[in-house]
Amino acid sequence: MNLLRALATVSAMTLLSRILGFVRDFVIARAFGAGIASDAFFVAFKLPNLLRRMFAEGAFSQAFVPILGEYRNQCTPEDTRSLVDHVATLLSLTLFVITAIGIAAAPVLVWISAPGFSADASKFELTVALTRITFPYILFMSLVALAGGILNTWSRFALPAFTPVLLNLAFIGMALFATPYFDPPVLALGWAVFLGGLLQLAIQLPALRKIAMLPRPTLNWRAAWADPGVRRIATLMGPALIGVSVSQISLLINTVFASFLADGSVSWLYYADRLMEFPSGLLGAALGTILLPSLSRCHASGNRTEYAKLLDWGLRLTLLLAAPAAVALALLAVPLIATLFHHGAFSASDVLATRNALVAYAVGLTGLILVKVLAPGFYARQNVRTPVRIALVSLFATQVMNAAFIFGLGLGHAGLALSIGLAACLNAALLYRGLRRHGIYVPQPGWLPFTLKLCAAIAVMATGLWFGMGSEDAWLQKNTLGRTIHLSWLVPLGVTAYFATLWLLGFRLRDFKRRATE
């Protein structure tokens, strides 16, 4: 299997999803702006989305994929199929209960996640209603994560990477055509979440049937729990849940802080986070998706040398693509935000406030993506304790920085974004140190010239973008067509300057090709 080709496939699907995500955000921003309705929806969606990232795509995937890879390499197909059936049984039953509790306890959950909303009864009740509609999303997405973990282990990367497209299509369709049928109109966004989760699950079932791995859950949870593989997954999930929850808990705490700040703070952070997630998902999530099963296979076969080489390949690709993306996001914050969101109810002051958050997020973008590459180096070896300890240190550091940036320096919502970014850098640095200390990762030759050439290419790109961008005020005064035309040549200018410089310095695509055994 060509890992670079697999990465390109997953990134292409992620790119499609992100483009549609921006269309989605454009539609939502135009219809609802940054106010009470949008704040209520973003808080309501944040909680099931938080649980999805913690349970489904986080702790569950990191515990399930290494064990499933081990079963596929070392056990019979019947044993592997039995493991999938038992995991599906327990996961379905557990998430059904969690979903029911979440719907019933929606007022309490909203009060915990956004206590500042309790001062406005109508805003609070709207958030509760939206939370009840969106909460089943965690059930759908946990089953989607199960299906995606199976398909990725069988090296079927494209379909799991494509599924988020369906959520964005549901958002766009409901926001454009269904809002007149809801009172208030923002409830249409809540039902878009429900519909999107259902569609993402449905599209993966035929692919699972094709590889004879369609789960057959039952109500016999005792038999499922008796499976030793299930017990091992559960054992790994506990500490893994703590580890992957740190960044999500930090985001939730940020929402709590933001709920006490000026109206629109939650929305400004959301739109900045959406822009930051573009390169994060395009590279970090894609690399993590293909690295975890590949590293798990190397660990199961005892190939330590290949394990270290895979990590080195992932780190170089991350720096090659994430570092220039971080610089470009910071430089082009106003052009991007103005072009995508400065329409209808989204004002110029909203653009500048979102700009401050995006620049702060960009500081930690490279660290955030590095975490997604470095953490699988531990999880593939079924070592969850080390990243958990590191994650807890990062969580503590985040809250210290929150207090310093908000109350000490008065940075407001931008301080919340900055604390997340800096904590991600700390997390990545400690993960790297742990991998080196345990002898898991040994850097391959050539890192010094690689780094120097990379810095030179970034400097050339940044210079081109700086002079090509012009003033930020001009972007706020242009119409939509003018912004779009300017951005349509400015971004390619930066991309061309960067990769042309790398080519002149000796970088070639073939140098980053890498194969991994099936």
N, C-alpha and C positions, 0 to 999 in steps of 0.2 A: 504494500500500500504506500503510495506517494503521499507523505504527510503535507507537503506544500500544496499539492493539488487538493487534498482534503480540506486544508485550511482555506484555500481559495473558494471552494464550494460552499463551506459553511459561512465564510465572510460574505459571499455574494448573496446568499439567502438572508443573512443578517442585514446587509445593505438594503435589500428590497424592503425588509421590515422597517428599518430605520427611516427610509424615505417616506414610506406610508405613515410612519409615526409622526413625521414632521407635517405631513398633510393633515393628519388627525389633529395635531396641536394647533395648526393654522385654523382649522375649522372651529375647534373649541374656543380658541382665543378670540376669533372674530365674533362668535356667537355670545360668549359669556364674559370676555375680558378677564380682568383680575379683580374680583370682588367677592361678595358673600356667596353667590351660587357656586363659583369655581372653587373657592376655598372649601366649601362644604363637600363638594365632590372629591377633591384631591385628598382631603383627610379621610373620607369614607373609603376611597379606593386604596389608600396607603396601607390600611390595616390588613386586608386580605392579601394585598401585594407583598406586604412585609412577611406574612406567614408563608406565602408561596416561596419567597426567596430563602426563608429560614428552613422550612420543612422540605418542600418539594425539590427545588433546584439546589438547595444547600445541603443540609445534613443528610437527607435521604439519598441523594445522588452520590455524595461522596462516600457514603457507607455501602450503598448497594452495588455500584459499578465495580469496585475492586473485588468484592466477593463473587459477583456474577462472572467477571473475567476469570477468576480462579476456577470456578466451577466449569466454565466452558473449556478451559485448557486442561483441567485435571480430572474431571468427572464425566460420567456418561451423559448423553443427551437427555435420558429419562430423569436423572437426578437434577439436571439444570432446569428442565421443564417443571419439575415438582417444586423447586425453589421459587420460580417465578409465580406459580399458582398460589403458593402459601404466602408470599410477600403481598401479592395482589389482594388476597383475602383480608389480611390484617390491616393493610393500608386503607382499603375501602371502608371497613367497619370503623376504624379509628377516626378517619376524616369525616365520616357521616355524623358521628357523635360531636366532633369539634364544630362542624358547621351548624348543627342544631343549637349548640350552646352559644355560639357566636351570634346567631340571629336573635335568640332570646335575650342575651345580655348586651345588645347593641347600645343602649343608653349608657351603661357603665363603661363600655369600651371607648365610646366617644368622649366621655368625661375624662377618662384616663389619658387618651391620646391627644386631646385638644381641650384642656380644661378652660382655656380662655373663652371658648365658644359658649360656655354656660351663662355668660352675662347677657347673651342675646338669645331669647327663647326660640324665636323663629329659625335662627341659624342653627341652633342646637338640634331642633326637631328635624330639620331638613337633612342634617348630617346623619342622624339616627336612621331615617327612612332610607337614605342612600346606602348606609352600611348594611342594612338588612337585605337589600337587593343584591349587593355585590359580594356578600360573604360566601355564597356557594362557589365562588371562583376558586377558593382554596381547595375544595374537593375536586373540581375538574382538573386543576393544574397539578395536583399531586399525582393523579392518574396519568396525566400527560408526561410528567417527569419519569414515572415508571416506564411508560412506553418508550420515551426518548432514551432512557438508560439502556434498555434492551437493544434498541436499534443502533445506538452508538457502539455498543459492545460488539455488534455484528458488522461494524464499519458502515452502517447506513446513516451517514451524517446529514444528508441533504433535507430529508423530510422533517426531522425534529427541528432543524434550523429554520424551516419554512413556516412552521405552525404559528409563530407570533404574527405573521402577516394577517391571519384571519381575525385576530383581535382588533388590529388597526382597521380592517375593512368594516368590522361590526361598528366600531366607533364612528367612522366616517359616514356610513349609511344611516345610523340612528341620529347623528347630529344634524345631518342635512335634511333628512326626510321625516323623521319621527317626532321631533321636538314639538310640532304643533298639536300633537295628540296627547301630550302629558302636561299636567299642571302640578307643580311648576315644570317648565321645559327641561331643566337639568336632570330630571328623573330618567330621561331617555338615555343619558350617559350611563346611569347605573345598570339599566337593562342591556346596554351594549356590552358591559363587562360580563354579565351572565351569558349572553349569547356567544360572545367570543370564546369563553372558556369551553363551552359545550362543543363548538365547532373544532377547536384545537384537539379535543379528545377524539372526536369522531373520525377525523382525517387520518389518524395513525393506526386505527384498527385494521384496515386491509393490509397494511405493510407488515404488521405483526403476524397476521394470518399467513402471509406469504412465506415467512421464515419459520413457520410452525411454532411461534412463541406467543400466540394470543392468550393472555391470562384467562384462567377458568376459576374465578373466585367462588367460594362457597360460604355458608354461614358457620361452618365448623372451625371456629377460631382456635379451639384447643389443639386440633390436629396440626393446624398451621404453626402454632407457637411451639409445638414439639419438634419442629424441623431445626436441626443444629445450625444450618445456614442462616435461618431467620433470626435465631438467637444471637449469632455473631453480628449480623447487621444491626440489630437492636442495641447491642453492646457498643458498637462503634458510633451509632447515631447519637447517643447521649452526649459524649464529649464533643462530637462534631457539631451538634446543635449549638452548643455554647460558642464554639469557634466561629461558625458562619453567622451567628446572630449578632456579633459585635457591631458590624457596620450597619446592620438594619436597626439595631437598638439605638445606635447613634443617630440615625436618621429620624427615628421616632422621637427621641429626646429633643432633636432639633425642631420637630414639629411642635412639641410642647412649648419650647422657648418662643418659636415664631408666632404661636397663637396669642402671645402677650404683646407682640410687636405691632407695628402699624398694619392696617388692613391691606391685604395684597402680599404680605411677606411670604405666606405659604405658597402662593402662586408664583412669585418671583423665583423662589428656590426651586419650585417644580420645573419651570421652563428652563432654568439654567442647568438643572440636573438632566433634563431631556437632551440638551445639547452635549453635555459631558458624556452621557451614555452612548452617544453615537460612536465615537472611537472606542469606548470601553467595551461595548457589545461587539463591534465589528472585529476587534482584535482580541481583547481579553477573554470574553466569553467563548469566542471561536477557538482560541488556543487551548483554553482550559478544557473545552469539549473534546478535542481530539487527543490532548496529552494524557488525560486521566486513564482512558482505556489502554492507550499505548504503553504508558508507564506501568500499569497494572500487569500487562502481559509480560513486560521485561522482569518485573519483580517475581511473578509466578514461575518464570523460567530461570531465575537466578542470574540474569545477565546484568551485572552491575555497571560494566563499561558502557553498554548501550543506554542504560538508564541515565548515566551522567551526560552522555552526548545529547540525548533528547532534551534534557533540561537546558543545556548550553544553547542548543538550537532555539528553544523557546525564548530564552532570555535575549538573545541577539535580535530575533525578530521583533520582540517587544520594544526594545530600545530603538530599533531601526524605524518603527512605525509610530510608536506612542510618543516619543520625545518631540518629534516635529509637530504631531497633532496637538500636543499641549501648548506649544509655543504659538501655533496658528490660531487655536481657540482664544487665547488671551489677546492676540493682536486683532483678530477679526470679530471680537465679541459684539460690538455695536452693529457692524454690517450684517452679521448673521441674524441677530435678534430682530433688527429693524426689518430685514427682508422677510423673515419668516412670520413674525408676530405683530409688527406695528401696523395693524389694520383695525378698523371698527373701534371696539371699546378699549383696545390695548394702546395706551397713550405713550407719548414720548418719555414721560417720567417713569412709566413701567419699563421701557426699554433700558433706561439708564440704571434703574434699580436691579434689573435682571443682569445687566452687564457686570455690575459689581460682584454679584454672586458667581457668575461664570468665570471671571478672572480668578476669583478665590478658589473655585473648584479646579481650575486648570493647573494651579500650583501642585496639586497632588495627583493629577491624572496618571502620570507615568507610574507612580507608586501603586495606585489603585489597580492598574493592569498587571503590574509585576506580581501583586498578591495572587491574582488568578492563575499565574503561571507557577509561582513558587509553592503555593499551598498544595497542589496536586503531588508535588514531590514527596510530601509527607503522607497524604491520604492514600496514594497508590500503594504505599508500604503498610497500610493499615495502622499508621501512627497518627493518632489524633491528639495526643496529650500535648505535644510540643506546640503545634499551631494554636491550641486552645489557650495555653499560657500566654503566648504572644498576643493573641487577640484580646485577652483581658487587660494586658498592659496597655494596648492601644485604646481600649475603651476608657480606661482611667485617664489616659493622656488627653483624649478628646474632650472629656468633661472639664478638665483643668483648663484647657485652651478655650472652651466655650465661655467659662466664667471670665477669663482674662480678656478675651476679645470683645465680649458684649458689655460687661460691666466696667472693665478696666479701660479699654481703648475705645469703647462706644462704636464698634463697627456694625452693630445691628445684625441683619440677616446675612450680610457678607461674612461676618465673623463666624457664623455657624457653618457656612460652606468651607471656609478656610480651615477650621478645626478638623473637618472630615478629611480634607485633602492632606494635611500634614500628618494626621494619624495614620493614613494609608501609607505614606512614605515610611513612617516609623515601623509599621507592620511589615512592610516589604524588607526593610533593612534587617529586622530581627529574624525573619524567615530565612533570608539569605545566609545570615550568620549561623543559624542552626543547621542548615544543609551543609555548609562547609565544615562546621565543627563535628558533625556526625559522619563525615566522609561520604555523604550521599552524592554531593555535587563537587566535581573537580573541574575548574575552568579549562577549556581547551585553548591551545596556543592562538595568539593573534589578537588578544583583547585590546592592547594599547593602540596599535594602529587603527583598529576598528573604531575605537572611541574617538580618536583625533579626527578621523575622516568624517565621522558622524557629526561632530560638533561644527566642522567647517561647512558641511552641507546645510545644517540648520541655520548657521549665520547668514549664508547666502539667501536662503529662503526667507528669513525674517526681514532682511534688508529689502528684498523685492516687495514683500507684502506691505511693509511700512510706507514705502514711497508710492506704491500703487493704490493704497487705501484712501489716502486723503484725510480730511478732517471728519470727526464723528458728527459734528453739527450738520455737515452736508448730507450725511446718510439719513438724518432725521427729517430733512427738508425735501428730499427727493420723493417722487411718487413711486408706486410699486414697480412699474416698468423700469424706471431709471435704476432703482436698487438692484433689480434682478439682472439687468444687463451688465451693470458694474461688477456684481458678484460673479456672474457667469464667466468673466475673463480673469478676475482677480484670483479666484481659487485655482484654476488651471495654471496661472502664472506661478503661484507658490509651489504647486506640485511639480511642475516642469523644472523650476529652478532647483528644487531639492534633489530630484532623482537624476537630473542631468549632471549635477555636481558629484553625486555618488558615482555615476558612471565614469566621469572623467577621473575620479580618484581610484578607479579599479574595481568597483563593485559590479558583480554580474549575477543575474537571476539564478544561474546554475549553482552558484556557491551556497544557496540556501535550500536546495533540494535535499530531501531526506526521506528515506524509506524506513518503514517499520513492518515487522512481521504481523501477519493476520492472527 
